[in-house]
């Protein structure tokens, strides 16, 4: 399932690379708000967990053209086979607020590859585990694909390191559980005041030229 989802994400990126014109920028002061879809796979003491899906909100802010802040508020689900009740599939729910820095490698291009790392505060629980708070760290990367100056699609992959070995309700070794997360985000952007001023000035000059 994870391989198939990754294949779908790569195909989507390739299609957008072919059809999207070059007009995107990660301008300083640019602020984006959008929605996110996720697919997550638990890495734990139990073999063969199942990928499941979630979603939430996505925010971004460009500090400079090359450095940004990215934040998500997401509800992830992961599934695994119960160790205590063989043959029973358990759904793990993880609600998290995440914030991190991104290194934007092609900020003036339609396609902007980026690397990201950050920290999150999570609440996780299932039928086998009581709801528990946790802090986790994550790292990954992806591509921002700009459909226009105001709209982008982001494909990302992250590896999340948790602070607990009890996400699967089973503690068999000293290593904490972790999970892999694939994301698809659509964001709308608001611009800094300098851009708005320049845009209004350009419209004013164009109006004068046509009068």
KOLMI-67662 format. One record per residue (C-alpha): residue in three letters; x, y negated, z. Coordinates in pm, 1 decimal. Example, Ala and Ser with C-alpha at 12.3 -4.5 7.8 and 13.67 -1.06 7.14 Angstrom:
! KOLMI-67662
SITE type       c1       c2       c3
SITE  ALA   1230.0    450.0    780.0
SITE  SER   1367.0    106.0    714.0
END
This chain:
! KOLMI-67662
SITE type       c1       c2       c3
SITE  UNK      0.0      0.0      0.0
SITE  UNK    278.4   -244.3     90.6
SITE  UNK    458.7   -172.4   -238.0
SITE  UNK    137.9   -227.2   -434.0
SITE  UNK     67.4   -561.0   -261.0
SITE  UNK    422.5   -678.4   -331.8
SITE  UNK    381.3   -579.4   -696.6
SITE  UNK     56.9   -779.6   -721.9
SITE  UNK    226.0  -1083.5   -566.5
SITE  UNK    517.9  -1064.1   -812.2
SITE  UNK    281.4  -1034.7  -1108.6
SITE  UNK     90.4  -1342.4   -987.2
SITE  UNK    416.2  -1538.8   -962.2
SITE  UNK    523.5  -1437.3  -1312.4
SITE  UNK    188.3  -1535.3  -1461.6
SITE  UNK    197.1  -1876.2  -1294.8
SITE  UNK    554.5  -1929.9  -1413.0
SITE  UNK    430.9  -1885.2  -1769.2
SITE  UNK    122.0  -2106.9  -1756.0
SITE  UNK    199.0  -2393.9  -1515.6
SITE  UNK    349.0  -2717.5  -1658.3
SITE  UNK    639.6  -2888.5  -1478.5
SITE  UNK    496.6  -3161.0  -1255.2
SITE  UNK    547.5  -3075.1   -888.8
SITE  UNK    756.4  -3249.3   -621.8
SITE  UNK    831.7  -3203.6   -252.7
SITE  UNK    845.1  -3578.3   -192.7
SITE  UNK    946.0  -3712.3    148.9
SITE  UNK    636.0  -3777.2    358.6
SITE  UNK    415.3  -3543.6    156.2
SITE  UNK    156.7  -3365.5    376.0
SITE  UNK    -31.8  -3053.7    270.2
SITE  UNK   -338.3  -2879.7    414.9
SITE  UNK   -477.1  -2552.1    292.3
SITE  UNK   -595.3  -2197.0    347.1
SITE  UNK   -388.6  -1880.0    380.1
SITE  UNK   -450.4  -1513.3    316.3
SITE  UNK   -222.2  -1251.0    472.8
SITE  UNK   -142.0   -881.9    448.2
SITE  UNK     50.5   -738.8    744.4
SITE  UNK    219.8   -406.1    819.8
SITE  UNK    322.4   -307.4   1173.3
SITE  UNK    673.5   -166.6   1233.1
SITE  UNK    645.1     37.6   1552.0
SITE  UNK    701.9    371.1   1729.6
SITE  UNK    414.1    535.5   1540.9
SITE  UNK    477.5    657.0   1186.8
SITE  UNK    278.9    555.2    879.3
SITE  UNK     88.6    245.0    997.4
SITE  UNK   -157.7     93.2    749.8
SITE  UNK   -146.4   -254.4    599.5
SITE  UNK   -447.1   -473.3    667.3
SITE  UNK   -556.9   -828.2    590.1
SITE  UNK   -620.4  -1160.8    757.1
SITE  UNK   -614.5  -1532.7    695.6
SITE  UNK   -619.0  -1880.5    840.3
SITE  UNK   -493.7  -2235.7    789.1
SITE  UNK   -169.8  -2364.0    638.0
SITE  UNK      1.5  -2700.1    694.9
SITE  UNK    319.9  -2848.4    552.1
SITE  UNK    509.8  -3174.7    585.6
SITE  UNK    817.3  -3283.4    390.4
SITE  UNK   1072.0  -3450.6    617.7
SITE  UNK   1302.1  -3502.6    319.7
SITE  UNK   1291.9  -3358.3    -31.5
SITE  UNK   1497.5  -3056.5     80.5
SITE  UNK   1374.5  -3007.3    437.5
SITE  UNK   1018.9  -2948.4    551.5
SITE  UNK    800.4  -2831.8    838.3
SITE  UNK    557.0  -2546.6    773.6
SITE  UNK    287.9  -2430.9   1013.2
SITE  UNK     18.0  -2164.8   1004.4
SITE  UNK   -272.1  -2072.5   1228.9
SITE  UNK   -359.1  -1717.4   1130.8
SITE  UNK   -559.2  -1412.5   1230.4
SITE  UNK   -368.5  -1097.7   1127.5
SITE  UNK   -485.3   -737.7   1145.7
SITE  UNK   -273.9   -422.5   1141.5
SITE  UNK   -376.8    -58.8   1171.3
SITE  UNK   -203.6    244.8   1318.7
SITE  UNK   -285.6    601.9   1422.3
SITE  UNK   -351.6    637.8   1795.6
SITE  UNK    -85.5    831.8   1984.4
SITE  UNK   -335.4    917.6   2258.2
SITE  UNK   -628.4   1017.9   2033.3
SITE  UNK   -486.8   1195.3   1724.5
SITE  UNK   -680.4   1123.6   1406.6
SITE  UNK   -815.1    790.9   1535.6
SITE  UNK   -714.4    473.7   1354.8
SITE  UNK   -671.3    169.1   1578.4
SITE  UNK   -704.8   -191.0   1457.5
SITE  UNK   -460.2   -435.5   1613.4
SITE  UNK   -566.3   -802.0   1613.3
SITE  UNK   -303.5  -1076.4   1630.7
SITE  UNK   -396.3  -1445.9   1650.4
SITE  UNK    -95.1  -1676.4   1621.3
SITE  UNK     10.2  -2038.8   1584.8
SITE  UNK    342.4  -2065.5   1400.8
SITE  UNK    577.3  -2352.0   1320.3
SITE  UNK    911.5  -2352.1   1142.1
SITE  UNK   1154.7  -2532.7    916.6
SITE  UNK   1185.4  -2470.1    545.3
SITE  UNK   1478.2  -2525.4    312.4
SITE  UNK   1332.9  -2631.8    -24.6
SITE  UNK   1584.5  -2539.3   -293.0
SITE  UNK   1419.3  -2693.9   -601.6
SITE  UNK   1204.0  -2975.5   -455.2
SITE  UNK   1155.3  -3161.8   -785.3
SITE  UNK   1054.9  -2856.8   -986.7
SITE  UNK    720.5  -2696.7  -1060.6
SITE  UNK    855.0  -2382.5   -892.7
SITE  UNK   1016.7  -2447.4   -554.5
SITE  UNK   1191.8  -2147.8   -393.7
SITE  UNK   1228.9  -2186.6    -19.2
SITE  UNK   1366.4  -2018.6    290.9
SITE  UNK   1191.9  -2053.1    625.0
SITE  UNK   1244.0  -1963.1    990.7
SITE  UNK   1040.1  -2043.7   1298.4
SITE  UNK    866.3  -1944.3   1617.5
SITE  UNK    508.7  -1848.7   1702.4
SITE  UNK    279.7  -1811.3   2000.4
SITE  UNK     57.8  -1505.6   1963.8
SITE  UNK   -232.1  -1331.0   2133.5
SITE  UNK   -252.9   -961.4   2047.2
SITE  UNK   -481.5   -678.3   2150.4
SITE  UNK   -670.3   -367.0   2041.2
SITE  UNK   -901.3   -100.1   2179.7
SITE  UNK   -594.0     56.3   2341.8
SITE  UNK   -422.0   -259.2   2465.8
SITE  UNK   -560.4   -553.1   2666.1
SITE  UNK   -524.2   -897.8   2509.4
SITE  UNK   -172.4  -1022.8   2584.2
SITE  UNK     18.8  -1339.2   2496.7
SITE  UNK    355.2  -1312.1   2326.4
SITE  UNK    622.5  -1529.7   2165.6
SITE  UNK    770.1  -1413.1   1837.6
SITE  UNK   1027.7  -1531.8   1587.1
SITE  UNK   1009.7  -1502.1   1211.2
SITE  UNK   1212.5  -1557.7    898.4
SITE  UNK   1149.7  -1522.9    527.8
SITE  UNK   1100.3  -1711.1    206.7
SITE  UNK    889.0  -1753.4   -101.6
SITE  UNK    783.6  -1985.0   -383.9
SITE  UNK    571.4  -2299.1   -398.7
SITE  UNK    404.6  -2315.7   -740.9
SITE  UNK    265.7  -2661.3   -818.6
SITE  UNK    -47.2  -2675.0  -1032.0
SITE  UNK    -36.9  -3055.4  -1004.2
SITE  UNK    108.7  -3323.2   -776.5
SITE  UNK   -180.9  -3258.6   -539.4
SITE  UNK   -226.5  -2879.4   -550.4
SITE  UNK      2.6  -2581.3   -499.0
SITE  UNK     -6.3  -2204.4   -458.2
SITE  UNK    251.8  -2047.4   -226.2
SITE  UNK    358.6  -1683.1   -224.3
SITE  UNK    566.6  -1585.6     78.8
SITE  UNK    709.9  -1291.2    269.1
SITE  UNK    808.0  -1293.1    636.8
SITE  UNK    957.3  -1055.6    890.4
SITE  UNK    816.1  -1115.9   1239.4
SITE  UNK   1013.6  -1012.2   1549.3
SITE  UNK    783.8   -981.4   1850.7
SITE  UNK    870.9   -999.4   2218.7
SITE  UNK    693.9   -675.6   2311.1
SITE  UNK    719.3   -301.6   2246.4
SITE  UNK    350.9   -255.7   2324.9
SITE  UNK    173.7   -371.4   2006.6
SITE  UNK    102.4     -4.2   1929.1
SITE  UNK     17.9     76.0   2295.8
SITE  UNK    325.4    300.9   2305.7
SITE  UNK    666.5    235.1   2458.8
SITE  UNK    916.5    501.6   2350.4
SITE  UNK   1244.3    312.1   2310.1
SITE  UNK   1410.5    -17.0   2396.4
SITE  UNK   1335.2   -186.8   2063.6
SITE  UNK   1042.5   -428.6   2039.8
SITE  UNK    776.3   -383.6   1774.2
SITE  UNK    779.3   -605.0   1465.3
SITE  UNK    576.6   -654.2   1150.9
SITE  UNK    606.8   -761.6    789.7
SITE  UNK    367.5  -1023.8    654.9
SITE  UNK    291.0  -1123.4    295.2
SITE  UNK    110.9  -1453.7    248.5
SITE  UNK    -78.3  -1633.4    -25.9
SITE  UNK   -157.9  -1999.5     42.6
SITE  UNK   -339.7  -2272.8   -148.4
SITE  UNK   -267.8  -2629.5    -31.9
SITE  UNK   -391.2  -2977.9   -117.0
SITE  UNK   -143.0  -3261.8    -63.6
SITE  UNK   -168.9  -3613.2     73.7
SITE  UNK    108.9  -3857.8     -6.2
SITE  UNK    317.9  -4102.6    190.3
SITE  UNK    230.4  -4472.8    190.0
SITE  UNK    518.7  -4555.5    -46.1
SITE  UNK    374.0  -4326.3   -312.3
SITE  UNK     25.9  -4472.9   -275.0
SITE  UNK    166.9  -4825.7   -307.4
SITE  UNK    356.0  -4734.1   -624.0
SITE  UNK     47.8  -4561.9   -767.5
SITE  UNK   -172.8  -4865.2   -705.1
SITE  UNK     93.6  -5092.7   -853.9
SITE  UNK    115.0  -4874.9  -1165.6
SITE  UNK   -264.4  -4883.1  -1206.5
SITE  UNK   -262.7  -5260.4  -1160.0
SITE  UNK      6.2  -5306.7  -1425.8
SITE  UNK   -176.2  -5076.6  -1663.6
SITE  UNK   -499.3  -5270.0  -1615.3
SITE  UNK   -317.3  -5599.8  -1685.5
SITE  UNK   -159.3  -5452.7  -1998.9
SITE  UNK   -500.3  -5351.2  -2135.4
SITE  UNK   -671.9  -5680.8  -2055.3
END
